[in-house]
Amino acid sequence: MTYRSTPFAIMKLPQKPDSRLKSSAAIPSAFKCSALAMAACGLAAPMLNAADVTLVRSVSQGDHWNEANTSGGAIWSNGESASAANDYFVSGFTLRTTTSSSTFNGNSLTLQSGGSLLLKPGDANRTHTIDNLILDGGTINHGQPSNSNTFIAGAITLLSDSLYTATGSSYRNATISASVSGSSVFNVNLGTSDDLTISSASNSFSGEWRVTQSDSGNVSDFFATGNGALGNADVTIGSGIKFDVDYDIASSTKTLALDGIMILDQDHTFGIVQIDGDTLAAGTYSFADLNTTYDAFFEDGGTGSLTVVPEPSVYALLSGLLAFAWIAVRRRVSE
């Protein structure tokens, strides 16, 4: 059938309203809501992008990390007190905590090379919390009075080799209850009779705990009390350090290097164990075995053991030999 054009308008038949379409009255309202939402997002966007703020001078005694000013002027490069809207960086200067328990107000705190965080609690059992403490070559310096303990809470990430030090008067004790992650070296330098405890559990840290004593004298303590506190990391214990772990370490690809004193009351597994420079052969060594040869490196009364597992290459060699032997046996049987 052929249609011809006509000057008359084509009549449209009535159609059933489409429920998917909005009424003409509703469209402007929805558009207005969308426009308002977009405007709100636009205003919020700058707030979501934290600014980088740097420490411009060391914080004086009596002032602390959440203040805007110290003697000499502003503490931070933006001239304001710490805020959750910003990330804070310390390089070349010293930031000081409060004397009471407190939380750092910034979104994050990064200690870079030459920068340090000075712990200055006024009494025992103060807790200093940093929700996102990033160690990038910087130092945590324990400066509290003797015979007291301080807690470091929150979360710690190591981006590069960094340092915790407590080398002033004796008994500068601290507990890291913060989670610990990263793959660099966490250097721990303790003074005579100082101690550091890692109480957080299931840490993902995979670098190295390198613990040393700054001066000879009474033993300094390095304790790990949380299950998995040390992560899957190498552990180096220097002379003058007493080392105690309250769970079974299973780090078959990591190294324990012991030149200090170990309290062996758990069953630990490492890929390599070195005691006083001697590398142990693969196998399991009871406390009695170790105490016979290395009495000076193990505290009396131990009940645990150290297991050294063969390197993966050794496992591969053994598997290859077993496979070869099995093939040889099968061939003999088939002949």
C-alpha positions in Angstrom: 0.0 0.0 0.0 1.3 3.5 -0.9 0.8 6.5 1.3 0.6 10.0 -0.1 1.3 13.2 1.7 -1.7 15.2 2.8 -2.1 18.7 4.1 -4.0 17.5 7.0 -2.3 16.8 10.3 -2.0 13.1 11.1 -4.1 12.3 14.1 -2.3 10.5 16.9 -4.1 7.8 18.8 -4.3 8.1 22.5 -1.5 6.2 24.2 -1.3 4.6 27.6 0.8 6.7 29.9 4.3 5.4 30.4 4.8 4.9 34.2 8.6 5.2 33.6 8.3 8.9 32.7 8.0 11.6 35.3 5.4 14.2 35.2 6.4 17.6 33.9 6.0 19.0 37.4 8.3 16.4 38.9 11.2 16.9 36.5 12.2 20.3 37.6 12.1 19.2 41.2 14.3 16.2 40.6 16.7 18.4 38.5 16.9 20.9 41.3 17.8 18.1 43.8 20.5 16.7 41.4 21.9 20.2 41.0 22.0 20.7 44.7 23.7 17.3 45.2 26.3 18.1 42.6 27.0 21.5 44.2 27.3 19.9 47.6 29.8 17.3 46.2 31.8 20.1 44.6 32.0 21.9 47.9 33.0 18.7 49.7 35.7 17.7 47.3 38.4 20.1 48.6 37.6 18.8 52.1 38.2 15.2 51.0 41.7 16.1 49.8 43.9 16.3 52.8 46.6 19.0 52.6 50.3 18.3 53.5 51.4 20.3 56.5 55.0 20.3 57.8 56.6 21.0 61.2 58.5 24.3 60.9 60.2 24.3 64.4 60.7 22.0 67.3 58.0 22.1 70.0 59.2 23.5 73.3 58.7 22.1 76.7 55.2 22.8 78.0 53.7 22.8 74.5 52.4 19.8 72.5 51.5 18.3 69.1 47.9 19.5 69.0 48.6 23.2 69.6 49.1 25.9 67.0 52.1 27.8 68.5 55.2 27.2 70.6 57.9 29.6 71.7 59.3 31.2 68.5 56.1 31.0 66.5 53.8 28.6 64.7 54.3 24.9 65.0 52.9 23.9 61.6 53.4 25.4 58.2 49.8 26.4 57.9 49.9 28.3 61.2 47.0 26.3 62.6 46.6 23.5 65.2 46.5 19.9 64.0 43.3 18.9 62.2 41.9 15.7 60.8 41.6 17.5 57.4 45.4 17.4 57.0 48.4 15.1 56.8 51.4 16.1 58.9 55.1 15.6 58.2 58.1 15.9 60.6 61.6 16.3 59.1 64.5 18.0 60.9 62.6 19.0 64.0 61.1 17.4 67.1 57.4 17.1 67.8 56.3 16.7 71.4 53.4 14.8 72.8 51.2 15.9 75.7 52.1 15.0 79.3 48.6 13.4 79.7 47.0 10.7 77.5 46.0 12.2 74.1 45.3 11.5 70.5 47.1 13.3 67.7 44.4 15.3 65.9 45.8 15.0 62.3 44.7 12.6 59.6 48.2 11.1 59.6 51.7 11.8 61.0 54.8 10.9 59.0 58.3 11.0 60.7 60.9 11.4 58.0 64.7 11.4 58.2 65.9 13.9 60.8 62.4 14.2 62.3 61.4 12.8 65.7 58.4 12.3 68.0 59.3 12.9 71.6 57.2 11.0 74.1 56.8 13.1 77.3 54.2 11.6 79.6 54.0 13.3 83.0 53.3 10.1 84.8 52.9 6.3 84.4 50.4 4.6 82.1 49.8 7.5 79.7 48.6 6.5 76.2 49.6 8.5 73.1 47.4 7.5 70.1 48.3 8.2 66.4 45.7 6.6 64.1 48.1 6.6 61.2 51.7 6.9 62.2 54.1 6.5 59.2 57.8 5.9 59.9 59.8 7.0 56.9 63.3 7.2 58.3 62.3 9.1 61.5 62.6 8.4 65.2 60.3 7.8 68.1 62.2 9.1 71.1 61.1 8.0 74.6 61.7 10.9 77.0 59.6 10.0 80.0 60.8 9.9 83.6 62.1 6.7 85.1 60.0 3.9 86.6 56.9 4.6 84.5 55.3 3.1 81.4 53.8 4.7 78.3 51.6 3.2 75.6 51.8 3.9 71.8 48.4 3.2 70.3 46.8 3.4 66.8 48.6 2.1 63.7 52.2 2.2 62.6 53.5 1.7 59.1 57.2 1.5 58.2 58.0 3.0 54.8 61.8 2.9 55.3 64.2 1.9 58.1 63.3 3.8 61.2 64.1 4.0 64.9 62.6 3.7 68.4 65.0 4.8 71.1 64.9 5.0 74.9 68.4 5.8 76.0 68.0 8.3 78.9 67.6 7.4 82.5 66.8 3.8 83.3 63.3 2.2 83.3 61.9 4.1 80.3 59.4 1.5 79.6 56.9 1.5 76.7 54.3 -0.7 75.1 53.4 -0.6 71.4 49.7 -1.6 71.3 49.4 -0.1 67.8 49.3 -2.4 64.8 52.6 -2.7 62.9 53.0 -3.1 59.2 55.6 -2.5 56.5 58.7 -4.4 55.3 61.6 -2.2 56.4 63.9 -2.4 59.5 62.4 -1.4 62.8 65.5 -0.4 64.8 65.0 -0.6 68.6 67.8 1.0 70.7 67.3 0.6 74.5 69.3 2.0 77.4 70.2 0.1 80.5 67.1 -1.4 82.2 64.7 0.1 79.6 62.2 -2.2 77.9 59.8 -2.3 75.0 56.8 -4.5 74.7 54.9 -5.2 71.5 51.4 -6.1 72.6 49.4 -5.8 69.4 48.3 -9.1 67.7 48.3 -10.4 64.1 50.7 -7.8 62.8 51.5 -7.9 59.1 55.0 -6.5 59.6 57.5 -8.4 57.3 60.8 -6.5 57.7 63.3 -6.9 60.6 63.2 -6.2 64.3 66.8 -5.1 65.1 67.2 -4.6 68.8 70.3 -3.3 70.4 71.5 -1.8 73.7 73.1 1.6 73.7 75.4 1.0 76.7 76.5 -2.0 78.7 75.0 -2.5 82.1 71.8 -4.1 83.3 69.8 -6.1 80.8 67.2 -4.3 78.6 64.0 -6.2 77.7 62.3 -6.7 74.4 59.0 -8.6 74.8 56.3 -9.7 72.4 53.0 -10.5 74.1 50.3 -10.3 71.5 49.7 -13.4 69.3 51.6 -12.6 66.1 53.0 -9.4 67.5 56.3 -9.6 65.5 54.5 -10.5 62.3 56.5 -12.6 59.8 59.8 -10.8 60.2 63.5 -11.3 60.8 64.6 -10.9 64.5 68.0 -9.7 65.5 68.7 -9.5 69.2 71.9 -7.8 70.2 74.1 -8.2 73.3 72.5 -7.0 76.5 68.9 -7.6 75.4 66.6 -10.1 77.0 64.1 -11.5 74.5 60.8 -13.1 75.4 57.9 -14.1 73.1 54.6 -15.3 74.5 53.4 -17.2 71.5 54.8 -19.8 69.0 56.6 -18.0 66.2 56.2 -19.7 62.7 58.5 -17.8 60.4 60.0 -20.5 58.2 61.5 -18.1 55.7 62.9 -15.7 58.3 66.1 -15.5 60.4 66.6 -15.3 64.2 70.1 -13.9 65.1 70.6 -14.1 68.8 73.5 -12.4 70.6 71.4 -11.5 73.7 69.5 -13.7 76.2 66.4 -15.6 75.2 63.6 -16.8 77.5 62.6 -20.0 75.6 59.2 -21.0 76.9 57.5 -21.4 73.5 58.1 -23.5 70.3 59.5 -21.3 67.6 60.3 -22.0 63.9 62.6 -20.1 61.7 64.4 -20.7 58.3 67.7 -19.7 59.8 68.9 -19.5 63.4 72.2 -18.0 64.4 73.4 -18.0 68.0 76.6 -16.1 68.9 77.5 -16.2 65.2 76.9 -20.0 64.8 74.3 -21.1 62.3 72.3 -24.1 63.4 71.7 -27.0 61.1 68.2 -27.9 60.1 66.3 -29.7 62.9 64.5 -29.2 66.2 66.5 -28.2 69.3 65.0 -28.4 72.8 65.9 -26.0 75.5 68.1 -28.7 77.1 70.0 -29.1 73.8 70.5 -25.4 73.4 71.3 -24.8 77.0 74.1 -27.3 76.9 76.0 -25.6 74.1 74.8 -22.0 74.5 74.1 -21.6 78.2 74.9 -17.9 78.3 72.3 -17.2 75.7 69.3 -18.8 77.3 67.7 -18.0 80.6 67.5 -21.0 83.0 64.2 -22.9 83.3 63.2 -22.9 79.6 60.6 -25.4 78.3 60.4 -24.5 74.6 62.3 -25.3 71.4 63.7 -23.9 68.3 63.1 -25.5 64.9 65.2 -24.7 61.9 63.5 -25.8 58.6 65.5 -26.6 55.5 65.6 -23.9 52.8 63.2 -24.3 49.9 66.0 -25.3 47.6 66.8 -28.2 50.0 63.1 -29.3 49.9 63.2 -29.1 46.1 66.4 -31.3 46.0 64.9 -33.9 48.3 61.7 -34.0 46.3 63.7 -34.5 43.1 65.7 -37.3 44.6 62.5 -39.0 45.9 60.9 -38.7 42.5 64.0 -40.1 40.8 64.1 -43.0 43.2 60.4 -43.7 42.6 60.9 -43.8 38.8 63.8 -46.2 39.2 61.8 -48.5 41.3 58.9 -48.5 38.8 61.3 -49.3 36.0 62.7 -52.3 37.8 59.3 -53.6 38.6 58.2 -53.3 35.0 61.3 -55.1 33.6 
